[in-house]
Amino acid sequence: MFDLIHTHNPNAHALTLEQVAQSCPAAFTEHASPETSNRYGFVSTSNAIDILADHGFAPVRAIQKPVRKAEQLPFADHMITFAPTGLADIGAPDRAEIVLYNSHNGRSALKLYAGNFRMICSNGLVAGEGFEAKARHSKLTAQGFADMVADQAESLPAMMERIERMKETPLEYEQALDLAHNASALRWEYEDQTKENLQGSYGSVETITDIMRPNRFEDRGQDLWTLFNTAQEKLIRGGARVLSHTKVTRRRGYPTIRKARAVSSLPESIRINRSLWDLAEKVAA
């Protein structure tokens, strides 16, 4: 199991380009992977950083997908989060951000997402449906990317309005339970005791309970936004109890209860974030 290479400053203040390079070496790669075809159009992440700077956004978090072979490192999937320059060094409770996802190996289009940073728990989320822009490397130009940045910047107020709506949406216990159940299903299947030879981790009643249980006093509210963040933290960073089935537990006849690990896959982290946002949006509608 590999951990994500992850860099951020205290309170998610702006990163220097040197700090970005430390955790995202692929961001400064100057050519595509030799494995790509001649139809692949190279889009430099470092140029994208410059364009975002021209639009008033500074890098605040940088993550790169781990690789097994050193020669793959300069081309790996990576994600850099940008905050408006005026807010990049201010500890605001919530902050709208733009999230850039790119690779130089031909396996992913360049994507921009609307995001939000919550200071109280250092949670960075990625918004779901309606807050994504992407372009294939074979077609994207510098002007095309600048247009994508402008479009995403214009979408940030709408995302923050939806967050305010979530904050103003109280949840009855049954609503909270239902959301926690659906949230846990984004990462874990539920144990089917009619099946034989189960393998891996499965959700349970304890998993749902833990997803609803806040890690800090400030998260003890009963509104949709608070539960959304509590669930996001448990799904991405781990800590919820899950049932673990292995060869040993099959011989024993019952699973082990353990705490879930953090998500170590960058694409999976984005998928869970965006799917959880969509679940919360349906509740707030």
Backbone as CSV, one residue per row, in Angstrom:
resi,resn,N_x,N_y,N_z,CA_x,CA_y,CA_z,C_x,C_y,C_z
1,MET,0.842,-1.193,0.000,0.000,0.000,0.000,0.875,1.239,0.000
2,PHE,0.609,2.148,-0.919,1.367,3.386,-1.030,0.529,4.533,-0.481
3,ASP,1.199,5.505,0.121,0.523,6.701,0.591,0.624,7.788,-0.470
4,LEU,-0.377,8.655,-0.504,-0.313,9.804,-1.398,0.775,10.760,-0.936
5,ILE,1.521,11.302,-1.896,2.476,12.353,-1.586,1.664,13.636,-1.434
6,HIS,1.689,14.232,-0.263,0.740,15.305,0.033,1.465,16.444,0.745
7,THR,1.332,17.649,0.233,1.975,18.813,0.844,0.964,19.931,1.044
8,HIS,0.952,20.506,2.246,0.201,21.743,2.474,0.815,22.454,3.667
9,ASN,0.667,23.755,3.721,1.153,24.551,4.834,0.106,24.605,5.937
10,PRO,0.496,25.010,7.156,-0.489,25.197,8.222,-1.604,26.135,7.768
11,ASN,-2.853,25.758,8.082,-4.027,26.542,7.682,-4.166,26.664,6.172
12,ALA,-3.478,25.759,5.439,-3.566,25.728,3.970,-3.204,27.059,3.348
13,HIS,-2.170,27.710,3.882,-1.667,28.935,3.278,-0.964,28.599,1.967
14,ALA,-0.705,29.625,1.170,-0.156,29.426,-0.170,1.178,28.689,-0.134
15,LEU,1.372,27.818,-1.134,2.619,27.081,-1.304,3.535,27.831,-2.267
16,THR,4.821,27.697,-2.054,5.775,28.186,-3.048,5.853,27.160,-4.177
17,LEU,6.389,27.566,-5.314,6.554,26.625,-6.417,7.514,25.509,-6.033
18,GLU,8.486,25.814,-5.175,9.424,24.788,-4.718,8.694,23.732,-3.893
19,GLN,7.747,24.156,-3.063,6.976,23.195,-2.278,6.084,22.335,-3.170
20,VAL,5.488,22.949,-4.188,4.677,22.176,-5.128,5.543,21.126,-5.818
21,ALA,6.736,21.517,-6.214,7.633,20.595,-6.914,8.038,19.417,-6.037
22,GLN,8.155,19.645,-4.738,8.548,18.570,-3.826,7.518,17.452,-3.804
23,SER,6.241,17.801,-3.803,5.198,16.786,-3.699,4.577,16.444,-5.034
24,CYS,4.729,17.324,-6.018,4.168,17.096,-7.353,5.242,17.294,-8.419
25,PRO,6.237,16.434,-8.464,7.269,16.608,-9.490,6.705,16.574,-10.904
26,ALA,5.594,15.851,-11.096,4.995,15.779,-12.432,4.453,17.123,-12.891
27,ALA,4.187,18.023,-11.949,3.648,19.336,-12.321,4.631,20.137,-13.165
28,PHE,5.914,19.810,-13.065,6.924,20.589,-13.784,7.622,19.766,-14.864
29,THR,6.996,18.654,-15.242,7.506,17.865,-16.357,7.288,18.628,-17.661
30,GLU,8.271,18.567,-18.565,8.225,19.376,-19.782,7.868,18.577,-21.027
31,HIS,7.537,17.310,-20.864,7.146,16.501,-22.026,6.289,15.337,-21.552
32,ALA,5.542,14.752,-22.479,4.662,13.630,-22.148,5.455,12.342,-21.989
33,SER,4.831,11.369,-21.371,5.442,10.048,-21.220,5.759,9.453,-22.585
34,PRO,6.882,8.748,-22.714,7.200,8.073,-23.977,6.155,7.044,-24.386
35,GLU,5.307,6.643,-23.431,4.282,5.645,-23.712,3.066,6.235,-24.418
36,THR,2.963,7.560,-24.507,1.807,8.174,-25.156,1.981,8.134,-26.673
37,SER,0.857,8.247,-27.383,0.892,8.211,-28.842,1.236,9.581,-29.409
38,ASN,1.474,9.627,-30.714,1.802,10.903,-31.354,0.577,11.806,-31.480
39,ARG,-0.605,11.303,-31.157,-1.827,12.131,-31.165,-2.032,12.847,-29.825
40,TYR,-1.233,12.489,-28.837,-1.375,13.063,-27.506,-0.835,14.489,-27.489
41,GLY,-1.642,15.409,-27.046,-1.223,16.806,-26.940,-0.791,17.120,-25.521
42,PHE,0.470,17.406,-25.320,1.006,17.663,-23.985,0.481,18.986,-23.445
43,VAL,-0.049,18.955,-22.231,-0.516,20.167,-21.549,0.269,20.295,-20.253
44,SER,1.134,21.265,-20.181,2.017,21.441,-19.034,1.259,21.957,-17.814
45,THR,1.378,21.248,-16.709,0.752,21.719,-15.479,1.407,23.006,-14.999
46,SER,2.712,23.144,-15.224,3.376,24.381,-14.798,2.815,25.589,-15.547
47,ASN,2.471,25.406,-16.829,1.824,26.490,-17.566,0.435,26.770,-17.009
48,ALA,-0.258,25.695,-16.613,-1.588,25.851,-16.007,-1.491,26.638,-14.709
49,ILE,-0.438,26.389,-13.921,-0.228,27.141,-12.679,-0.062,28.624,-12.984
50,ASP,0.684,28.929,-14.038,0.886,30.335,-14.427,-0.436,30.981,-14.845
51,ILE,-1.244,30.249,-15.595,-2.534,30.799,-16.039,-3.457,31.034,-14.856
52,LEU,-3.478,30.098,-13.909,-4.291,30.276,-12.704,-3.801,31.480,-11.906
53,ALA,-2.475,31.686,-11.862,-1.930,32.857,-11.170,-2.393,34.140,-11.846
54,ASP,-2.433,34.135,-13.179,-2.906,35.310,-13.916,-4.368,35.615,-13.599
55,HIS,-5.128,34.572,-13.234,-6.542,34.761,-12.878,-6.737,34.955,-11.373
56,GLY,-5.629,35.083,-10.631,-5.731,35.409,-9.207,-5.846,34.219,-8.286
57,PHE,-5.235,33.070,-8.648,-5.305,31.880,-7.808,-3.901,31.366,-7.498
58,ALA,-3.672,31.020,-6.212,-2.371,30.539,-5.756,-2.496,29.096,-5.263
59,PRO,-1.483,28.248,-5.484,-1.549,26.858,-5.007,-1.507,26.786,-3.488
60,VAL,-2.365,25.936,-2.911,-2.393,25.791,-1.450,-2.236,24.337,-1.001
61,ARG,-2.537,23.368,-1.884,-2.327,21.957,-1.563,-1.883,21.233,-2.828
62,ALA,-1.013,20.252,-2.662,-0.499,19.523,-3.814,-0.381,18.041,-3.465
63,ILE,-0.925,17.198,-4.332,-0.926,15.755,-4.109,-0.553,15.069,-5.406
64,GLN,0.247,14.015,-5.321,0.576,13.230,-6.509,0.314,11.757,-6.246
65,LYS,-0.193,11.070,-7.265,-0.471,9.649,-7.161,0.840,8.880,-7.033
66,PRO,0.927,7.955,-6.076,2.156,7.166,-5.941,2.344,6.229,-7.124
67,VAL,3.583,5.902,-7.416,3.907,5.001,-8.523,4.838,3.905,-8.022
68,ARG,4.864,2.820,-8.757,5.721,1.700,-8.374,7.114,1.804,-8.988
69,LYS,7.213,2.471,-10.124,8.492,2.577,-10.812,8.911,4.040,-10.883
70,ALA,10.183,4.300,-10.587,10.681,5.676,-10.536,10.519,6.397,-11.865
71,GLU,10.641,5.673,-12.963,10.546,6.324,-14.267,9.131,6.818,-14.570
72,GLN,8.128,6.369,-13.800,6.752,6.821,-14.000,6.442,8.109,-13.232
73,LEU,7.313,8.467,-12.292,7.042,9.593,-11.397,6.799,10.913,-12.134
74,PRO,7.563,11.259,-13.178,7.344,12.564,-13.823,6.028,12.680,-14.592
75,PHE,5.309,11.553,-14.759,4.119,11.571,-15.610,2.845,11.175,-14.848
76,ALA,2.963,10.959,-13.548,1.859,10.417,-12.757,0.715,11.410,-12.585
77,ASP,-0.479,10.890,-12.262,-1.625,11.726,-11.942,-1.285,12.616,-10.748
78,HIS,-1.727,13.855,-10.794,-1.483,14.772,-9.697,-2.630,15.763,-9.581
79,MET,-2.784,16.314,-8.394,-3.870,17.242,-8.117,-3.321,18.410,-7.311
80,ILE,-3.616,19.616,-7.768,-3.192,20.829,-7.073,-4.416,21.693,-6.815
81,THR,-4.555,22.158,-5.596,-5.688,22.987,-5.213,-5.247,24.440,-5.113
82,PHE,-6.079,25.333,-5.631,-5.760,26.760,-5.695,-6.833,27.568,-4.969
83,ALA,-6.392,28.544,-4.208,-7.303,29.475,-3.539,-7.123,30.866,-4.130
84,PRO,-8.165,31.693,-4.092,-7.991,33.086,-4.538,-6.826,33.727,-3.788
85,THR,-5.987,34.448,-4.500,-4.760,34.996,-3.918,-5.026,35.784,-2.636
86,GLY,-6.096,36.537,-2.613,-6.399,37.331,-1.425,-6.811,36.510,-0.216
87,LEU,-7.221,35.250,-0.434,-7.658,34.390,0.667,-6.670,33.271,0.969
88,ALA,-5.619,33.153,0.150,-4.707,32.018,0.283,-3.957,32.020,1.611
89,ASP,-3.818,33.155,2.259,-3.117,33.222,3.536,-4.008,33.775,4.646
90,ILE,-5.309,33.592,4.487,-6.271,34.033,5.502,-7.028,32.814,6.017
91,GLY,-7.102,32.670,7.329,-7.770,31.508,7.906,-9.271,31.644,7.961
92,ALA,-9.900,31.802,6.809,-11.361,31.902,6.760,-11.990,30.550,7.112
93,PRO,-13.169,30.534,7.737,-13.803,29.254,8.090,-14.048,28.358,6.887
94,ASP,-14.530,28.939,5.792,-14.746,28.209,4.544,-14.152,29.032,3.412
95,ARG,-13.571,28.338,2.437,-12.921,29.047,1.352,-13.160,28.316,0.038
96,ALA,-13.695,29.038,-0.964,-13.876,28.445,-2.285,-12.521,28.253,-2.952
97,GLU,-12.377,27.147,-3.691,-11.111,26.829,-4.327,-11.346,26.241,-5.718
98,ILE,-10.291,26.205,-6.515,-10.302,25.501,-7.795,-9.320,24.350,-7.691
99,VAL,-9.763,23.170,-8.102,-8.948,21.962,-8.014,-8.555,21.531,-9.424
100,LEU,-7.261,21.410,-9.667,-6.732,20.980,-10.964,-6.267,19.528,-10.863
101,TYR,-6.702,18.707,-11.813,-6.262,17.299,-11.882,-5.668,17.075,-13.264
102,ASN,-4.461,16.526,-13.306,-3.794,16.330,-14.595,-2.854,15.137,-14.514
103,SER,-2.432,14.659,-15.650,-1.376,13.648,-15.757,-0.696,13.851,-17.093
104,HIS,0.464,13.228,-17.243,1.201,13.317,-18.503,1.443,11.925,-19.089
105,ASN,0.576,10.981,-18.717,0.753,9.598,-19.165,-0.347,9.133,-20.115
106,GLY,-1.232,10.040,-20.501,-2.294,9.678,-21.431,-3.478,8.985,-20.812
107,ARG,-3.506,8.873,-19.500,-4.572,8.113,-18.836,-5.671,8.982,-18.247
108,SER,-5.502,10.293,-18.314,-6.515,11.168,-17.738,-6.560,12.475,-18.499
109,ALA,-7.774,12.957,-18.748,-7.936,14.306,-19.293,-7.568,15.320,-18.216
110,LEU,-7.239,16.536,-18.625,-7.040,17.596,-17.661,-8.416,18.048,-17.165
111,LYS,-8.561,18.164,-15.841,-9.863,18.483,-15.251,-9.722,19.614,-14.243
112,LEU,-10.764,20.413,-14.177,-10.884,21.430,-13.139,-12.179,21.192,-12.377
113,TYR,-12.104,21.298,-11.053,-13.290,21.148,-10.207,-13.423,22.378,-9.313
114,ALA,-14.640,22.667,-8.917,-14.861,23.639,-7.851,-14.681,22.911,-6.527
115,GLY,-14.000,23.543,-5.584,-13.745,22.918,-4.298,-13.964,23.878,-3.156
116,ASN,-13.825,23.360,-1.941,-14.011,24.175,-0.736,-13.069,23.659,0.342
117,PHE,-12.506,24.568,1.100,-11.650,24.197,2.228,-12.318,24.622,3.518
118,ARG,-12.428,23.697,4.461,-13.051,23.968,5.751,-11.958,23.991,6.814
119,MET,-11.700,25.160,7.374,-10.553,25.359,8.246,-10.616,24.526,9.516
120,ILE,-11.803,24.326,10.074,-11.919,23.709,11.383,-11.368,22.290,11.408
121,CYS,-11.430,21.603,10.270,-10.957,20.221,10.228,-9.934,20.005,9.119
122,SER,-9.511,21.089,8.479,-8.561,21.008,7.355,-9.067,20.083,6.261
123,ASN,-10.383,20.057,6.084,-10.973,19.221,5.036,-11.042,19.985,3.726
124,GLY,-10.545,19.392,2.664,-10.711,19.938,1.335,-11.658,19.060,0.564
125,LEU,-12.753,19.631,0.078,-13.736,18.823,-0.644,-13.746,19.212,-2.106
126,VAL,-14.317,18.313,-2.913,-14.486,18.550,-4.344,-15.973,18.462,-4.646
127,ALA,-16.539,19.515,-5.235,-17.967,19.534,-5.534,-18.287,18.569,-6.669
128,GLY,-19.543,18.168,-6.731,-19.957,17.142,-7.676,-20.556,17.679,-8.957
129,GLU,-21.698,17.130,-9.319,-22.309,17.400,-10.620,-22.501,18.897,-10.847
130,GLY,-22.117,19.345,-12.028,-22.270,20.744,-12.388,-21.065,21.604,-12.075
131,PHE,-20.037,21.023,-11.442,-18.864,21.809,-11.054,-17.576,21.180,-11.570
132,GLU,-17.613,20.670,-12.795,-16.437,20.058,-13.394,-16.251,20.572,-14.817
133,ALA,-15.003,20.785,-15.201,-14.655,21.105,-16.588,-13.475,20.226,-16.965
134,LYS,-13.510,19.631,-18.134,-12.399,18.777,-18.541,-12.172,18.903,-20.038
135,ALA,-10.947,18.611,-20.441,-10.589,18.687,-21.852,-9.518,17.649,-22.144
136,ARG,-9.635,17.001,-23.295,-8.646,16.012,-23.693,-7.349,16.708,-24.096
137,HIS,-6.256,16.038,-23.845,-4.946,16.608,-24.165,-4.770,16.824,-25.668
138,SER,-5.482,16.068,-26.473,-5.310,16.208,-27.924,-5.936,17.499,-28.464
139,LYS,-6.791,18.131,-27.657,-7.523,19.294,-28.151,-7.251,20.584,-27.384
140,LEU,-6.724,20.461,-26.164,-6.635,21.628,-25.300,-5.499,22.565,-25.707
141,THR,-5.792,23.859,-25.722,-4.783,24.890,-25.963,-4.666,25.753,-24.712
142,ALA,-3.653,26.606,-24.687,-3.486,27.499,-23.541,-4.709,28.399,-23.377
143,GLN,-5.250,28.915,-24.510,-6.428,29.765,-24.425,-7.630,28.963,-23.956
144,GLY,-7.721,27.705,-24.416,-8.812,26.838,-23.972,-8.760,26.606,-22.477
145,PHE,-7.558,26.420,-21.930,-7.442,26.234,-20.483,-7.793,27.513,-19.739
146,ALA,-7.348,28.664,-20.264,-7.692,29.934,-19.624,-9.204,30.116,-19.573
147,ASP,-9.905,29.703,-20.614,-11.367,29.780,-20.624,-11.971,28.844,-19.573
148,MET,-11.372,27.645,-19.413,-11.835,26.715,-18.381,-11.680,27.325,-16.994
149,VAL,-10.541,27.969,-16.748,-10.298,28.606,-15.451,-11.340,29.693,-15.188
150,ALA,-11.599,30.514,-16.195,-12.578,31.592,-16.038,-13.957,31.023,-15.718
151,ASP,-14.341,29.942,-16.410,-15.650,29.320,-16.172,-15.738,28.767,-14.748
152,GLN,-14.670,28.096,-14.291,-14.703,27.537,-12.942,-14.717,28.632,-11.886
153,ALA,-13.980,29.707,-12.126,-13.990,30.821,-11.179,-15.400,31.401,-11.053
154,GLU,-16.096,31.468,-12.176,-17.464,31.991,-12.153,-18.426,31.052,-11.434
155,SER,-18.079,29.757,-11.350,-18.967,28.787,-10.698,-18.819,28.780,-9.185
156,LEU,-17.747,29.379,-8.658,-17.483,29.295,-7.221,-18.577,29.946,-6.363
157,PRO,-19.089,31.135,-6.723,-20.173,31.694,-5.899,-21.390,30.780,-5.819
158,ALA,-21.729,30.100,-6.928,-22.876,29.191,-6.917,-22.616,28.026,-5.975
159,MET,-21.371,27.517,-5.969,-21.042,26.433,-5.053,-21.157,26.890,-3.598
160,MET,-20.679,28.090,-3.294,-20.751,28.588,-1.923,-22.199,28.822,-1.500
161,GLU,-23.051,29.224,-2.446,-24.471,29.381,-2.137,-25.092,28.034,-1.760
162,ARG,-24.692,26.985,-2.453,-25.215,25.655,-2.129,-24.720,25.188,-0.772
163,ILE,-23.495,25.552,-0.421,-22.981,25.221,0.904,-23.793,25.935,1.974
164,GLU,-24.108,27.208,1.741,-24.938,27.945,2.703,-26.303,27.286,2.855
165,ARG,-26.849,26.773,1.747,-28.133,26.082,1.819,-28.015,24.816,2.652
166,MET,-26.882,24.101,2.513,-26.671,22.905,3.336,-26.587,23.272,4.815
167,LYS,-25.919,24.399,5.120,-25.801,24.836,6.516,-27.169,25.151,7.111
168,GLU,-28.082,25.596,6.251,-29.417,25.993,6.724,-30.425,24.856,6.647
169,THR,-29.969,23.649,6.301,-30.858,22.492,6.182,-30.729,21.611,7.413
170,PRO,-31.690,21.659,8.354,-31.621,20.783,9.530,-31.971,19.349,9.136
171,LEU,-31.426,18.399,9.867,-31.679,16.991,9.583,-32.358,16.314,10.765
172,GLU,-33.462,15.643,10.490,-34.036,14.740,11.476,-33.126,13.521,11.581
173,TYR,-33.259,12.781,12.674,-32.368,11.628,12.887,-32.462,10.629,11.737
174,GLU,-33.671,10.357,11.258,-33.830,9.385,10.179,-33.171,9.872,8.895
175,GLN,-33.223,11.175,8.637,-32.560,11.730,7.463,-31.046,11.584,7.578
176,ALA,-30.531,11.866,8.779,-29.088,11.741,9.003,-28.646,10.292,8.852
177,LEU,-29.458,9.377,9.377,-29.138,7.948,9.280,-29.131,7.490,7.827
178,ASP,-30.096,7.956,7.076,-30.173,7.576,5.662,-28.979,8.109,4.884
179,LEU,-28.593,9.357,5.143,-27.441,9.937,4.448,-26.164,9.192,4.822
180,ALA,-25.999,8.862,6.097,-24.809,8.133,6.535,-24.749,6.750,5.905
181,HIS,-25.902,6.098,5.781,-25.959,4.783,5.134,-25.528,4.889,3.675
182,ASN,-26.074,5.857,2.955,-25.719,6.033,1.540,-24.268,6.463,1.376
183,ALA,-23.779,7.255,2.335,-22.385,7.695,2.276,-21.434,6.523,2.453
184,SER,-21.716,5.664,3.425,-20.828,4.517,3.661,-20.800,3.582,2.464
185,ALA,-21.934,3.497,1.738,-21.999,2.629,0.558,-21.138,3.136,-0.591
186,LEU,-20.701,4.398,-0.524,-19.801,4.910,-1.548,-18.437,4.240,-1.477
187,ARG,-18.112,3.697,-0.311,-16.788,3.074,-0.141,-16.861,1.582,0.169
188,TRP,-17.888,1.151,0.899,-17.947,-0.248,1.315,-19.272,-0.900,0.934
189,GLU,-19.214,-2.112,0.451,-20.412,-2.920,0.309,-20.822,-3.407,1.690
190,TYR,-22.075,-3.865,1.796,-22.527,-4.408,3.067,-22.445,-5.922,3.038
191,GLU,-22.114,-6.474,4.164,-21.883,-7.915,4.275,-23.130,-8.698,3.889
192,ASP,-22.972,-9.633,2.962,-24.037,-10.541,2.558,-23.703,-11.913,3.128
193,GLN,-24.366,-12.270,4.226,-24.022,-13.506,4.926,-24.440,-14.751,4.173
194,THR,-25.184,-14.560,3.065,-25.557,-15.727,2.262,-24.428,-16.125,1.312
195,LYS,-23.435,-15.240,1.136,-22.323,-15.529,0.237,-21.188,-16.205,0.993
196,GLU,-20.484,-17.066,0.323,-19.343,-17.750,0.896,-18.046,-17.082,0.449
197,ASN,-17.001,-17.315,1.222,-15.658,-16.844,0.883,-15.586,-15.328,0.675
198,LEU,-16.219,-14.588,1.578,-16.113,-13.127,1.519,-14.660,-12.718,1.731
199,GLN,-14.238,-11.665,1.042,-12.869,-11.197,1.136,-12.855,-9.679,1.123
200,GLY,-12.145,-9.066,2.050,-12.022,-7.620,2.065,-12.819,-6.968,3.182
201,SER,-13.049,-5.674,3.044,-13.732,-4.893,4.075,-15.179,-4.628,3.682
202,TYR,-16.058,-4.656,4.687,-17.486,-4.473,4.446,-18.057,-3.515,5.481
203,GLY,-19.080,-2.765,5.066,-19.758,-1.861,5.973,-20.709,-2.603,6.889
204,SER,-21.072,-1.945,7.990,-21.971,-2.531,8.975,-22.717,-1.412,9.689
205,VAL,-23.548,-1.786,10.647,-24.247,-0.791,11.463,-23.234,0.101,12.181
206,GLU,-22.138,-0.501,12.638,-21.097,0.271,13.327,-20.453,1.296,12.392
207,THR,-20.318,0.926,11.125,-19.743,1.850,10.153,-20.608,3.099,10.034
208,ILE,-21.909,2.890,9.907,-22.845,4.013,9.773,-22.826,4.871,11.033
209,THR,-22.800,4.226,12.197,-22.750,4.962,13.460,-21.508,5.836,13.539
210,ASP,-20.375,5.281,13.128,-19.132,6.033,13.195,-19.114,7.187,12.200
211,ILE,-19.726,7.011,11.034,-19.787,8.088,10.045,-20.597,9.261,10.581
212,MET,-21.581,8.975,11.418,-22.398,10.036,12.006,-21.735,10.675,13.225
213,ARG,-20.731,10.020,13.797,-20.125,10.501,15.038,-19.011,11.497,14.730
214,PRO,-19.120,12.750,15.189,-18.094,13.759,14.884,-16.799,13.502,15.641
215,ASN,-15.711,13.966,15.078,-14.402,13.835,15.717,-14.108,14.969,16.682
216,ARG,-14.872,16.059,16.598,-14.576,17.227,17.427,-15.885,17.884,17.872
217,PHE,-15.815,18.626,18.961,-16.995,19.244,19.553,-17.689,20.167,18.567
218,GLU,-16.904,20.894,17.760,-17.478,21.878,16.844,-18.343,21.239,15.764
219,ASP,-18.202,19.940,15.567,-18.968,19.249,14.527,-20.195,18.525,15.088
220,ARG,-20.722,18.982,16.205,-21.861,18.306,16.809,-23.188,18.933,16.401
221,GLY,-23.200,19.672,15.319,-24.438,20.262,14.827,-25.323,19.223,14.157
222,GLN,-26.562,19.575,13.917,-27.531,18.658,13.295,-27.993,19.181,11.945
223,ASP,-27.115,19.872,11.266,-27.446,20.366,9.940,-26.733,19.524,8.887
224,LEU,-27.168,19.670,7.644,-26.654,18.859,6.542,-25.168,19.101,6.303
225,TRP,-24.713,20.351,6.352,-23.319,20.666,6.075,-22.384,20.010,7.099
226,THR,-22.793,20.015,8.372,-21.962,19.412,9.410,-21.843,17.904,9.199
227,LEU,-22.967,17.239,8.916,-22.907,15.795,8.692,-22.134,15.476,7.427
228,PHE,-22.303,16.293,6.400,-21.548,16.092,5.164,-20.053,16.071,5.452
229,ASN,-19.569,17.048,6.224,-18.147,17.119,6.518,-17.687,15.987,7.427
230,THR,-18.524,15.624,8.389,-18.182,14.498,9.258,-18.051,13.213,8.440
231,ALA,-19.004,12.989,7.541,-18.969,11.798,6.695,-17.765,11.826,5.755
232,GLN,-17.493,12.989,5.168,-16.365,13.099,4.236,-15.053,12.775,4.929
233,GLU,-14.897,13.257,6.138,-13.663,13.016,6.879,-13.492,11.527,7.178
234,LYS,-14.573,10.853,7.577,-14.488,9.423,7.898,-14.253,8.585,6.643
235,LEU,-14.868,8.979,5.537,-14.702,8.206,4.310,-13.298,8.364,3.732
236,ILE,-12.766,9.573,3.735,-11.475,9.832,3.106,-10.316,9.522,4.045
237,ARG,-10.401,9.963,5.280,-9.282,9.785,6.213,-9.353,8.475,6.988
238,GLY,-10.483,7.806,6.925,-10.622,6.532,7.624,-11.049,6.724,9.073
239,GLY,-11.055,5.623,9.809,-11.402,5.674,11.229,-12.709,4.998,11.583
240,ALA,-13.606,4.821,10.596,-14.873,4.145,10.873,-14.630,2.639,11.012
241,ARG,-15.406,1.993,11.853,-15.276,0.549,12.034,-15.881,-0.193,10.845
242,VAL,-15.145,-1.165,10.331,-15.611,-1.999,9.226,-15.354,-3.460,9.576
243,LEU,-16.035,-4.347,8.861,-15.842,-5.785,9.033,-14.796,-6.265,8.030
244,SER,-13.789,-6.951,8.515,-12.700,-7.424,7.669,-12.757,-8.944,7.536
245,HIS,-12.882,-9.406,6.277,-12.910,-10.840,5.997,-11.597,-11.256,5.336
246,THR,-10.957,-12.262,5.911,-9.724,-12.819,5.363,-9.811,-14.342,5.420
247,LYS,-8.777,-15.009,4.935,-8.733,-16.472,5.045,-8.776,-16.911,6.500
248,VAL,-8.106,-16.156,7.352,-8.079,-16.494,8.776,-9.461,-16.375,9.387
249,THR,-10.165,-15.268,9.070,-11.495,-15.077,9.656,-12.502,-16.090,9.108
250,ARG,-12.304,-16.542,7.879,-13.204,-17.579,7.334,-13.041,-18.880,8.102
251,ARG,-11.814,-19.211,8.447,-11.597,-20.427,9.244,-12.169,-20.258,10.641
252,ARG,-12.082,-19.035,11.164,-12.578,-18.766,12.513,-14.091,-18.721,12.553
253,GLY,-14.699,-18.296,11.419,-16.152,-18.284,11.343,-16.795,-16.929,11.541
254,TYR,-16.024,-15.880,11.805,-16.577,-14.532,11.951,-15.494,-13.517,11.625
255,PRO,-15.899,-12.324,11.153,-14.921,-11.325,10.708,-14.275,-10.577,11.859
256,THR,-13.207,-9.874,11.543,-12.553,-8.968,12.480,-13.150,-7.572,12.319
257,ILE,-13.364,-6.902,13.428,-13.793,-5.500,13.375,-12.542,-4.641,13.499
258,ARG,-12.313,-3.778,12.522,-11.139,-2.906,12.549,-11.522,-1.514,12.071
259,LYS,-10.633,-0.563,12.279,-10.863,0.792,11.795,-10.359,0.915,10.360
260,ALA,-11.174,1.536,9.510,-10.826,1.690,8.106,-9.595,2.582,7.945
261,ARG,-8.781,2.248,6.965,-7.625,3.075,6.632,-8.063,4.264,5.785
262,ALA,-7.191,5.224,5.651,-7.436,6.365,4.775,-7.426,5.906,3.324
263,VAL,-8.133,6.632,2.479,-8.116,6.344,1.047,-6.738,6.715,0.501
264,SER,-6.103,5.781,-0.204,-4.755,6.032,-0.723,-4.743,6.226,-2.232
265,SER,-5.910,6.167,-2.867,-6.010,6.353,-4.309,-6.532,7.754,-4.601
266,LEU,-5.786,8.514,-5.391,-6.207,9.875,-5.727,-7.507,9.891,-6.530
267,PRO,-7.659,9.085,-7.591,-8.936,9.073,-8.311,-10.106,8.638,-7.425
268,GLU,-9.855,7.678,-6.531,-10.924,7.220,-5.641,-11.333,8.313,-4.664
269,SER,-10.365,9.074,-4.181,-10.673,10.176,-3.281,-11.580,11.193,-3.962
270,ILE,-11.287,11.512,-5.212,-12.117,12.460,-5.956,-13.507,11.885,-6.192
271,ARG,-13.569,10.603,-6.561,-14.877,9.973,-6.814,-15.754,10.023,-5.572
272,ILE,-15.197,9.669,-4.419,-15.975,9.663,-3.186,-16.423,11.073,-2.832
273,ASN,-15.507,12.038,-2.936,-15.846,13.429,-2.630,-17.020,13.921,-3.462
274,ARG,-16.939,13.714,-4.769,-17.964,14.246,-5.659,-19.295,13.503,-5.489
275,SER,-19.235,12.191,-5.263,-20.463,11.419,-5.071,-21.149,11.806,-3.770
276,LEU,-20.358,12.059,-2.722,-20.937,12.484,-1.446,-21.596,13.853,-1.589
277,TRP,-20.963,14.748,-2.332,-21.568,16.058,-2.601,-22.931,15.878,-3.263
278,ASP,-23.006,15.005,-4.253,-24.266,14.794,-4.971,-25.343,14.236,-4.049
279,LEU,-24.970,13.357,-3.104,-25.923,12.838,-2.129,-26.464,13.976,-1.260
280,ALA,-25.564,14.843,-0.800,-25.992,15.949,0.052,-26.860,16.935,-0.722
281,GLU,-26.526,17.161,-1.982,-27.323,18.064,-2.810,-28.763,17.580,-2.916
282,LYS,-28.963,16.278,-3.042,-30.314,15.732,-3.163,-31.107,15.977,-1.867
283,VAL,-30.418,15.903,-0.736,-31.100,16.149,0.538,-31.475,17.612,0.666
284,ALA,-30.595,18.499,0.185,-30.842,19.944,0.319,-31.861,20.456,-0.686
285,ALA,-32.114,19.684,-1.749,-33.009,20.148,-2.829,-34.416,20.392,-2.301
